Amino acid sequence: MAQEYVVLVDEQDNPIGQLEKIEAHRLGLLHRAFSVLIFNTKGELLLQQRAAHKYHSPLLWTNSCCSHPRPSESVLEAAHRRLQEEMGMSATLQPAFHFIYKSPLDQGLTEHELDHVLFGHANQDPCINQEEVAAFRWISMEQLLKEFQTTRASFTIWFQILLDQHLEKITQAANESM
């Protein structure tokens, strides 16, 4: 498997270097990432369950797609690439906002990311790549919030933070997709 590199950034998202992905997570260095949230015309959000063999957060539910731009690509290019690679789909994507978070993960790793959030719209079901994704489902915001309150630990840490800090923006995007 080829080594993947992430873009190290400062808090203003200025590139300051690059580092192999696992090493950046081992050291907890701030790097660029993205999270895609796909909504359908029913206002439902597409969730994915991470594959069982992922190096962190296996089998946890999370947003539609997430990853890191390569040093040579923009956030939007990377989001389209990974949406196709993980979910076997394409969608119109719009940058929405970004936030910084730092949180310990399993395996002695730390997520420290400047996470660009993109909203997208699609009505087709994905054709998941089982190397990346164990399952998917469309969920209403109401049902998501119920599950989030009762089974919070079944969601990835970055998705928990995203919902905690930016629920109003996400709910608005869901409502606008209808």
N, CA, C and O of each residue as an XYZ file, in Angstrom:
712
protein
N       0.840     -1.175      0.000
C       0.000      0.000      0.000
C       0.890      1.245      0.000
O       1.815      1.361      0.805
N       0.601      2.161     -0.902
C       1.388      3.387     -1.018
C       1.168      4.273      0.200
O       0.074      4.329      0.762
N       2.226      4.958      0.591
C       2.103      5.890      1.712
C       1.277      7.094      1.281
O       1.429      7.615      0.176
N       0.405      7.519      2.176
C      -0.400      8.715      1.948
C       0.187      9.842      2.789
O       0.581      9.632      3.936
N       0.241     11.024      2.218
C       0.744     12.198      2.917
C      -0.382     13.185      3.143
O      -1.280     13.324      2.312
N      -0.327     13.877      4.285
C      -1.277     14.926      4.600
C      -0.561     16.271      4.585
O       0.662     16.347      4.702
N      -1.352     17.325      4.437
C      -0.821     18.683      4.437
C      -0.891     19.217      5.859
O      -1.976     19.363      6.421
N       0.266     19.507      6.438
C       0.322     20.147      7.748
C      -0.005     21.625      7.553
O       0.459     22.254      6.602
N      -0.814     22.172      8.469
C      -1.245     23.565      8.340
C      -1.138     24.283      9.680
O      -1.041     23.659     10.736
N      -1.160     25.633      9.605
C      -1.303     26.414     10.823
C      -2.802     26.651     11.051
O      -3.627     26.159     10.281
N      -3.153     27.386     12.084
C      -4.563     27.564     12.421
C      -5.325     28.417     11.418
O      -6.553     28.479     11.481
N      -4.627     29.082     10.486
C      -5.275     29.841      9.417
C      -5.327     29.037      8.117
O      -5.658     29.581      7.063
N      -5.000     27.741      8.189
C      -5.020     26.823      7.049
C      -3.919     27.112      6.037
O      -4.047     26.752      4.867
N      -2.852     27.749      6.467
C      -1.690     27.941      5.602
C      -0.832     26.686      5.653
O      -0.502     26.219      6.743
N      -0.462     26.125      4.505
C       0.385     24.927      4.506
C       1.753     25.223      5.117
O       2.373     26.241      4.812
N       2.211     24.327      5.978
C       3.537     24.497      6.584
C       4.416     23.260      6.387
O       5.527     23.192      6.915
N       3.920     22.295      5.634
C       4.685     21.085      5.361
C       3.762     19.941      5.029
O       2.557     20.117      4.851
N       4.350     18.765      4.948
C       3.573     17.550      4.740
C       4.236     16.414      5.504
O       5.432     16.444      5.794
N       3.428     15.419      5.819
C       3.928     14.300      6.608
C       3.104     13.067      6.268
O       1.937     13.173      5.890
N       3.712     11.914      6.404
C       2.986     10.668      6.181
C       1.790     10.632      7.134
O       1.912     11.013      8.298
N       0.647     10.179      6.648
C      -0.625     10.276      7.360
C      -0.596      9.646      8.753
O      -1.015     10.282      9.720
N      -0.121      8.439      8.869
C      -0.108      7.762     10.173
C       0.800      8.502     11.153
O       0.483      8.629     12.335
N       1.924      8.983     10.649
C       2.862      9.716     11.512
C       2.231     11.022     12.005
O       2.407     11.389     13.167
N       1.508     11.718     11.149
C       0.824     12.947     11.563
C      -0.186     12.654     12.666
O      -0.335     13.439     13.602
N      -0.884     11.515     12.554
C      -1.847     11.131     13.590
C      -1.142     10.636     14.854
O      -1.634     10.846     15.962
N      -0.009      9.991     14.691
C       0.743      9.526     15.862
C       1.268     10.713     16.668
O       1.261     10.692     17.898
N       1.727     11.752     15.956
C       2.283     12.933     16.615
C       1.219     13.969     16.987
O       1.498     14.900     17.743
N       0.020     13.813     16.467
C      -1.061     14.759     16.770
C      -0.850     16.137     16.173
O      -1.236     17.138     16.776
N      -0.241     16.204     14.989
C       0.040     17.492     14.347
C      -1.174     17.977     13.553
O      -1.885     17.180     12.940
N      -1.398     19.279     13.570
C      -2.536     19.865     12.864
C      -2.356     19.688     11.361
O      -1.328     20.056     10.793
N      -3.383     19.114     10.729
C      -3.339     18.890      9.291
C      -4.723     19.114      8.680
O      -5.733     19.137      9.383
N      -4.745     19.276      7.375
C      -5.964     19.568      6.630
C      -6.769     18.289      6.409
O      -6.220     17.235      6.086
N      -8.071     18.409      6.592
C      -8.982     17.285      6.380
C     -10.287     17.831      5.814
O     -10.472     19.043      5.699
N     -11.176     16.928      5.466
C     -12.504     17.348      5.026
C     -13.539     16.328      5.456
O     -13.244     15.148      5.646
N     -14.758     16.818      5.603
C     -15.927     15.986      5.921
C     -17.052     16.370      4.969
O     -17.436     17.537      4.886
N     -17.573     15.388      4.258
C     -18.666     15.598      3.318
C     -19.963     15.118      3.963
O     -20.015     14.035      4.546
N     -21.006     15.935      3.850
C     -22.343     15.558      4.300
C     -23.273     15.652      3.100
O     -23.503     16.733      2.558
N     -23.804     14.501      2.694
C     -24.698     14.419      1.540
C     -26.136     14.318      2.042
O     -26.449     13.488      2.896
N     -27.005     15.172      1.501
C     -28.431     15.173      1.831
C     -29.231     14.810      0.590
O     -28.837     15.132     -0.530
N     -30.360     14.134      0.798
C     -31.270     13.867     -0.316
C     -32.456     14.834     -0.254
O     -32.528     15.673      0.644
N     -33.372     14.719     -1.193
C     -34.496     15.660     -1.254
C     -35.538     15.409     -0.164
O     -36.494     16.175     -0.039
N     -35.370     14.357      0.618
C     -36.212     14.143      1.798
C     -35.611     14.822      3.030
O     -36.202     14.782      4.109
N     -34.440     15.444      2.875
C     -33.755     16.063      4.001
C     -32.991     15.068      4.848
O     -32.575     15.388      5.962
N     -32.800     13.857      4.330
C     -32.055     12.826      5.063
C     -30.560     12.975      4.791
O     -30.148     13.422      3.721
N     -29.770     12.594      5.771
C     -28.319     12.626      5.689
C     -27.807     11.217      5.414
O     -28.266     10.253      6.026
N     -26.865     11.102      4.502
C     -26.230      9.825      4.197
C     -25.116      9.580      5.203
O     -24.171     10.362      5.298
N     -25.233      8.491      5.953
C     -24.185      8.073      6.897
C     -23.464      6.857      6.350
O     -24.034      6.053      5.612
N     -22.210      6.737      6.721
C     -21.471      5.510      6.432
C     -20.956      4.914      7.736
O     -20.667      5.624      8.699
N     -20.852      3.594      7.736
C     -20.212      2.882      8.845
C     -18.826      2.482      8.353
O     -18.689      1.815      7.327
N     -17.811      2.892      9.087
C     -16.444      2.616      8.674
C     -16.176      1.108      8.658
O     -16.713      0.363      9.478
N     -15.349      0.678      7.726
C     -15.020     -0.742      7.588
C     -14.351     -1.270      8.862
O     -13.716     -0.517      9.601
N     -14.501     -2.555      9.101
C     -14.006     -3.193     10.321
C     -12.486     -3.152     10.445
O     -11.962     -3.158     11.560
N     -11.778     -3.111      9.339
C     -10.308     -3.166      9.388
C      -9.639     -1.791      9.310
O      -8.419     -1.718      9.160
N     -10.410     -0.696      9.408
C      -9.815      0.635      9.374
C      -8.841      0.783     10.549
O      -9.055      0.209     11.616
N      -7.772      1.556     10.341
C      -6.723      1.629     11.367
C      -7.152      2.411     12.602
O      -6.490      2.330     13.637
N      -8.237      3.161     12.519
C      -8.847      3.745     13.719
C     -10.355      3.863     13.504
O     -10.832      3.925     12.370
N     -11.077      3.892     14.587
C     -12.532      4.065     14.586
C     -13.282      3.046     13.729
O     -14.225      3.416     13.029
N     -12.884      1.772     13.766
C     -13.586      0.791     12.934
C     -15.036      0.602     13.378
O     -15.357      0.648     14.566
N     -15.891      0.391     12.394
C     -17.320      0.099     12.559
C     -18.127      1.220     13.219
O     -19.280      1.012     13.597
N     -17.532      2.393     13.357
C     -18.298      3.522     13.880
C     -19.016      4.223     12.728
O     -18.535      4.242     11.596
N     -20.164      4.792     13.039
C     -20.930      5.547     12.064
C     -20.378      6.957     11.973
O     -19.925      7.525     12.967
N     -20.420      7.516     10.770
C     -19.879      8.854     10.556
C     -20.576      9.519      9.386
O     -21.492      8.957      8.785
N     -20.127     10.726      9.072
C     -20.698     11.474      7.962
C     -20.472     10.737      6.647
O     -19.807      9.703      6.612
N     -21.024     11.271      5.581
C     -21.070     10.575      4.287
C     -19.704     10.158      3.769
O     -19.564      9.082      3.188
N     -18.706     10.991      3.972
C     -17.362     10.717      3.466
C     -16.403     11.658      4.175
O     -16.760     12.801      4.459
N     -15.196     11.200      4.465
C     -14.199     12.081      5.064
C     -12.803     11.540      4.764
O     -12.603     10.338      4.591
N     -11.854     12.458      4.709
C     -10.479     12.057      4.441
C      -9.584     13.290      4.507
O      -9.892     14.273      5.181
N      -8.465     13.205      3.784
C      -7.467     14.270      3.755
C      -7.103     14.577      2.309
O      -6.918     13.654      1.515
N      -6.995     15.854      1.951
C      -6.480     16.169      0.616
C      -5.005     15.781      0.527
O      -4.252     15.906      1.493
N      -4.623     15.321     -0.625
C      -3.212     15.069     -0.876
C      -2.508     16.405     -1.061
O      -3.164     17.401     -1.365
N      -1.193     16.453     -0.887
C      -0.487     17.729     -1.039
C      -0.728     18.414     -2.383
O      -0.630     19.638     -2.468
N      -1.036     17.662     -3.422
C      -1.186     18.245     -4.761
C      -2.629     18.567     -5.146
O      -2.870     18.970     -6.284
N      -3.604     18.404     -4.237
C      -4.994     18.625     -4.635
C      -5.729     19.564     -3.684
O      -5.368     19.709     -2.516
N      -6.758     20.191     -4.215
C      -7.586     21.077     -3.404
C      -8.536     20.237     -2.545
O      -8.710     19.039     -2.770
N      -9.133     20.886     -1.573
C     -10.119     20.206     -0.727
C     -11.270     19.691     -1.580
O     -11.712     18.556     -1.400
N     -11.757     20.503     -2.499
C     -12.887     20.097     -3.341
C     -12.523     18.921     -4.240
O     -13.317     17.992     -4.390
N     -11.340     18.948     -4.837
C     -10.883     17.815     -5.666
C     -10.797     16.543     -4.828
O     -11.236     15.477     -5.260
N     -10.233     16.659     -3.637
C     -10.085     15.497     -2.759
C     -11.445     14.957     -2.323
O     -11.643     13.744     -2.259
N     -12.376     15.853     -2.025
C     -13.705     15.422     -1.593
C     -14.409     14.646     -2.707
O     -15.027     13.614     -2.446
N     -14.321     15.131     -3.935
C     -14.923     14.401     -5.064
C     -14.245     13.046     -5.254
O     -14.911     12.036     -5.479
N     -12.904     13.034     -5.161
C     -12.157     11.779     -5.329
C     -12.569     10.747     -4.286
O     -12.870      9.602     -4.621
N     -12.580     11.162     -3.009
C     -12.883     10.203     -1.946
C     -14.358      9.797     -1.933
O     -14.677      8.666     -1.566
N     -15.249     10.684     -2.322
C     -16.659     10.315     -2.418
C     -16.823      9.190     -3.443
O     -17.600      8.258     -3.234
N     -16.094      9.285     -4.536
C     -16.134      8.222     -5.551
C     -15.451      6.954     -5.026
O     -15.980      5.855     -5.194
N     -14.279      7.098     -4.392
C     -13.529      5.929     -3.916
C     -14.245      5.186     -2.789
O     -14.269      3.955     -2.775
N     -14.826      5.924     -1.847
C     -15.471      5.297     -0.693
C     -16.905      4.865     -0.980
O     -17.317      3.757     -0.635
N     -17.663      5.769     -1.623
C     -19.107      5.568     -1.746
C     -19.555      5.252     -3.165
O     -20.730      4.963     -3.391
N     -18.633      5.303     -4.127
C     -18.983      4.989     -5.507
C     -20.029      5.924     -6.074
O     -20.892      5.504     -6.845
N     -19.957      7.185     -5.699
C     -20.960      8.140     -6.155
C     -20.341      9.513     -6.362
O     -19.239      9.805     -5.899
N     -21.082     10.333     -7.066
C     -20.691     11.729     -7.214
C     -21.863     12.591     -6.774
O     -23.007     12.138     -6.726
N     -21.559     13.823     -6.458
C     -22.589     14.758     -6.007
C     -22.064     16.174     -6.199
O     -20.856     16.399     -6.258
N     -22.968     17.101     -6.291
C     -22.599     18.507     -6.280
C     -22.184     18.853     -4.858
O     -22.944     18.618     -3.919
N     -20.997     19.405     -4.686
C     -20.485     19.727     -3.354
C     -20.238     21.229     -3.233
O     -19.768     21.881     -4.166
N     -20.567     21.753     -2.063
C     -20.343     23.161     -1.769
C     -19.601     23.291     -0.441
O     -20.046     22.741      0.567
N     -18.475     24.010     -0.424
C     -17.826     24.279      0.861
C     -18.790     25.033      1.776
O     -19.459     25.970      1.340
N     -18.860     24.626      3.039
C     -19.798     25.236      3.983
C     -19.075     26.028      5.080
O     -19.378     27.200      5.302
N     -18.130     25.393      5.755
C     -17.384     26.038      6.828
C     -16.225     25.122      7.193
O     -16.098     24.028      6.642
N     -15.381     25.563      8.118
C     -14.323     24.692      8.639
C     -14.199     24.918     10.137
O     -14.632     25.940     10.669
N     -13.600     23.945     10.798
C     -13.368     24.043     12.230
C     -12.124     23.237     12.573
O     -11.691     22.380     11.802
N     -11.561     23.522     13.730
C     -10.370     22.809     14.208
C     -10.762     22.000     15.432
O     -11.484     22.480     16.306
N     -10.285     20.786     15.483
C     -10.502     19.975     16.675
C      -9.274     19.104     16.935
O      -8.484     18.818     16.036
N      -9.145     18.699     18.179
C      -8.068     17.784     18.586
C      -8.664     16.797     19.568
O      -9.283     17.184     20.559
N      -8.472     15.512     19.283
C      -9.064     14.484     20.131
C      -8.256     13.195     20.031
O      -7.816     12.817     18.945
N      -8.061     12.521     21.163
C      -7.380     11.225     21.100
C      -8.258     10.194     20.397
O      -9.485     10.237     20.486
N      -7.606      9.273     19.701
C      -8.263      8.145     19.044
C      -7.773      6.857     19.691
O      -6.984      6.881     20.635
N      -8.249      5.745     19.173
C      -7.709      4.451     19.583
C      -6.322      4.272     18.945
O      -5.895      5.127     18.168
N      -5.647      3.231     19.243
C      -4.340      2.874     18.688
C      -3.242      3.905     18.994
O      -2.242      3.963     18.279
N      -3.416      4.714     20.040
C      -2.410      5.709     20.403
C      -2.299      6.866     19.424
O      -1.274      7.547     19.378
N      -3.338      7.092     18.646
C      -3.334      8.155     17.646
C      -4.134      9.357     18.138
O      -4.939      9.246     19.063
N      -3.904     10.495     17.512
C      -4.629     11.727     17.833
C      -5.109     12.374     16.556
O      -4.339     12.550     15.611
N      -6.387     12.731     16.526
C      -6.920     13.542     15.432
C      -6.701     15.001     15.811
O      -7.171     15.450     16.857
N      -5.996     15.734     14.975
C      -5.826     17.179     15.160
C      -5.956     17.771     13.770
O      -4.993     17.849     13.008
N      -7.169     18.182     13.467
C      -7.473     18.525     12.095
C      -8.133     19.883     11.951
O      -8.912     20.315     12.801
N      -7.801     20.540     10.856
C      -8.562     21.669     10.370
C      -9.480     21.049      9.317
O      -9.066     20.766      8.193
N     -10.722     20.848      9.709
C     -11.675     20.055      8.933
C     -12.584     20.967      8.115
O     -13.366     21.744      8.664
N     -12.467     20.858      6.802
C     -13.332     21.590      5.874
C     -14.608     20.770      5.679
O     -14.545     19.606      5.282
N     -15.743     21.365      5.952
C     -17.031     20.677      5.813
C     -17.657     21.107      4.495
O     -17.744     22.294      4.182
N     -18.092     20.107      3.731
C     -18.756     20.353      2.459
C     -20.136     19.713      2.499
O     -20.295     18.592      2.981
N     -21.126     20.427      1.993
C     -22.476     19.898      1.876
C     -22.704     19.493      0.421
O     -22.244     20.158     -0.507
N     -23.418     18.396      0.248
C     -23.730     17.923     -1.092
C     -25.145     17.403     -1.169
O     -25.815     17.215     -0.154
N     -25.590     17.174     -2.392
C     -26.946     16.698     -2.629
C     -26.911     15.542     -3.617
O     -26.244     15.610     -4.650
N     -27.638     14.478     -3.286
C     -27.766     13.318     -4.162
C     -28.999     12.542     -3.737
O     -29.393     12.578     -2.571
N     -29.599     11.848     -4.675
C     -30.755     11.023     -4.352
C     -30.506      9.547     -4.606
O     -31.341      8.711     -4.259
N     -29.373      9.215     -5.205
C     -29.081      7.808     -5.454
C     -28.377      7.186     -4.251
O     -27.653      7.866     -3.524
N     -28.592      5.906     -4.053
C     -27.845      5.179     -3.027
C     -26.412      4.994     -3.496
O     -26.162      4.863     -4.694
N     -25.477      4.982     -2.567
C     -24.086      4.754     -2.954
C     -23.853      3.287     -3.333
O     -24.657      2.405     -3.031
N     -22.742      3.068     -3.993
C     -22.256      1.714     -4.291
C     -20.942      1.600     -3.524
O     -19.868      1.872     -4.060
N     -21.049      1.191     -2.254
C     -19.926      1.314     -1.328
C     -18.734      0.423     -1.691
O     -18.886     -0.678     -2.220
N     -17.564      0.935     -1.389
C     -16.319      0.192     -1.492
C     -16.134     -0.508     -0.148
O     -15.883      0.158      0.856
N     -16.250     -1.813     -0.107
C     -16.222     -2.544      1.160
C     -14.851     -2.554      1.822
O     -14.727     -2.977      2.971
N     -13.822     -2.096      1.117
C     -12.520     -1.897      1.756
C     -12.551     -0.666      2.658
O     -11.745     -0.548      3.581
N     -13.466      0.236      2.395
C     -13.565      1.504      3.126
C     -14.789      1.586      4.032
O     -14.733      2.172      5.114
N     -15.892      0.995      3.584
C     -17.191      1.210      4.210
C     -17.877     -0.126      4.463
O     -17.960     -0.967      3.568
N     -18.376     -0.322      5.699
C     -19.088     -1.558      6.036
C     -20.564     -1.485      5.646
O     -21.150     -2.486      5.233
N     -21.162     -0.301      5.777
C     -22.593     -0.139      5.498
C     -22.891      1.347      5.322
O     -22.064      2.208      5.623
N     -24.093      1.620      4.825
C     -24.557      3.003      4.717
C     -26.032      3.042      5.068
O     -26.711      2.016      5.080
N     -26.515      4.240      5.352
C     -27.947      4.447      5.539
C     -28.261      5.928      5.434
O     -27.431      6.787      5.733
N     -29.474      6.199      5.002
C     -30.021      7.549      4.996
C     -30.796      7.706      6.293
O     -31.508      6.793      6.712
N     -30.657      8.868      6.931
C     -31.310      9.068      8.226
C     -31.831     10.500      8.327
O     -31.171     11.445      7.895
N     -33.017     10.646      8.901
C     -33.555     11.984      9.135
C     -32.765     12.636     10.267
O     -32.177     11.946     11.099
N     -32.755     13.936     10.293
C     -32.059     14.646     11.368
C     -32.699     14.311     12.713
O     -31.996     14.168     13.714
N     -34.005     14.188     12.744
C     -34.700     13.840     13.989
C     -34.238     12.483     14.518
O     -33.936     12.344     15.703
N     -34.183     11.485     13.636
C     -33.743     10.157     14.058
C     -32.266     10.168     14.441
O     -31.874      9.517     15.409
N     -31.451     10.896     13.699
C     -30.024     10.996     14.016
C     -29.823     11.555     15.413
O     -29.017     11.029     16.180
N     -30.539     12.606     15.751
C     -30.379     13.217     17.070
C     -30.840     12.281     18.179
O     -30.242     12.266     19.255
N     -31.882     11.507     17.942
C     -32.316     10.510     18.935
C     -31.213      9.479     19.163
O     -30.864      9.171     20.302
N     -30.674      8.954     18.074
C     -29.601      7.961     18.197
C     -28.356      8.574     18.839
O     -27.692      7.938     19.657
N     -28.057      9.784     18.468
C     -26.877     10.469     18.994
C     -26.961     10.617     20.510
O     -25.955     10.492     21.209
N     -28.166     10.882     21.015
C     -28.350     11.034     22.459
C     -28.239      9.703     23.197
O     -27.772      9.667     24.335
N     -28.658      8.619     22.570
C     -28.691      7.331     23.274
C     -27.472      6.443     22.992
O     -27.087      5.630     23.832
N     -26.867      6.601     21.811
C     -25.732      5.734     21.441
C     -24.573      6.565     20.885
O     -24.003      6.226     19.848
N     -24.234      7.629     21.561
C     -23.193      8.564     21.109
C     -21.893      7.849     20.747
O     -21.247      8.211     19.763
N     -21.505      6.858     21.513
C     -20.231      6.169     21.301
C     -20.199      5.350     20.013
O     -19.140      4.852     19.630
N     -21.335      5.201     19.339
C     -21.348      4.456     18.074
C     -20.996      5.352     16.886
O     -21.013      4.901     15.740
N     -20.674      6.635     17.161
C     -20.303      7.589     16.117
C     -18.842      8.001     16.277
O     -18.316      8.008     17.390
N     -18.188      8.343     15.170
C     -16.795      8.787     15.228
C     -16.689     10.075     16.030
O     -17.648     10.839     16.135
N     -15.517     10.302     16.590
C     -15.299     11.480     17.421
C     -15.483     12.763     16.621
O     -16.063     13.725     17.125
N     -14.992     12.791     15.363
C     -15.130     14.031     14.589
C     -16.587     14.311     14.239
O     -16.988     15.471     14.142
N     -17.382     13.260     14.048
C     -18.799     13.475     13.760
C     -19.522     13.939     15.025
O     -20.431     14.766     14.953
N     -19.123     13.412     16.176
C     -19.687     13.892     17.437
C     -19.406     15.390     17.614
O     -20.305     16.159     17.955
N     -18.157     15.795     17.381
C     -17.777     17.198     17.528
C     -18.519     18.057     16.509
O     -18.997     19.143     16.835
N     -18.610     17.572     15.292
C     -19.331     18.293     14.242
C     -20.784     18.537     14.640
O     -21.292     19.645     14.475
N     -21.454     17.513     15.161
C     -22.843     17.678     15.595
C     -22.942     18.570     16.830
O     -23.851     19.394     16.921
N     -22.029     18.420     17.772
C     -22.049     19.255     18.974
C     -21.878     20.737     18.640
O     -22.580     21.586     19.190
N     -20.949     21.043     17.745
C     -20.578     22.438     17.494
C     -21.326     23.103     16.344
O     -21.417     24.330     16.294
N     -21.860     22.308     15.418
C     -22.408     22.891     14.191
C     -23.766     22.312     13.800
O     -24.113     22.294     12.620
N     -24.523     21.848     14.765
C     -25.819     21.232     14.489
C     -26.759     22.171     13.739
O     -27.463     21.741     12.826
N     -26.777     23.440     14.113
C     -27.694     24.391     13.462
C     -27.407     24.491     11.962
O     -28.340     24.495     11.158
N     -26.134     24.572     11.576
C     -25.764     24.663     10.160
C     -26.144     23.386      9.406
O     -26.617     23.442      8.271
N     -25.934     22.249     10.044
C     -26.240     20.968      9.408
C     -27.748     20.801      9.245
O     -28.219     20.365      8.194
N     -28.490     21.143     10.268
C     -29.953     21.051     10.213
C     -30.498     21.991      9.132
O     -31.413     21.625      8.395
N     -29.945     23.180      9.040
C     -30.373     24.119      8.005
C     -30.109     23.552      6.622
O     -30.964     23.661      5.743
N     -28.940     22.944      6.406
C     -28.610     22.342      5.114
C     -29.584     21.206      4.792
O     -30.012     21.064      3.647
N     -29.935     20.396      5.797
C     -30.895     19.309      5.586
C     -32.245     19.871      5.170
O     -32.877     19.360      4.245
N     -32.685     20.916      5.845
C     -33.983     21.525      5.525
C     -33.978     22.158      4.139
O     -34.978     22.092      3.424
N     -32.877     22.763      3.759
C     -32.783     23.398      2.443
C     -32.731     22.403      1.310
O     -33.016     22.754      0.165
N     -32.371     21.160      1.606
C     -32.277     20.142      0.549
C     -33.644     19.593      0.143
O     -33.775     18.934     -0.889
N     -34.654     19.867      0.959
C     -36.000     19.354      0.679
C     -36.716     20.233     -0.343
O     -37.861     19.955     -0.701
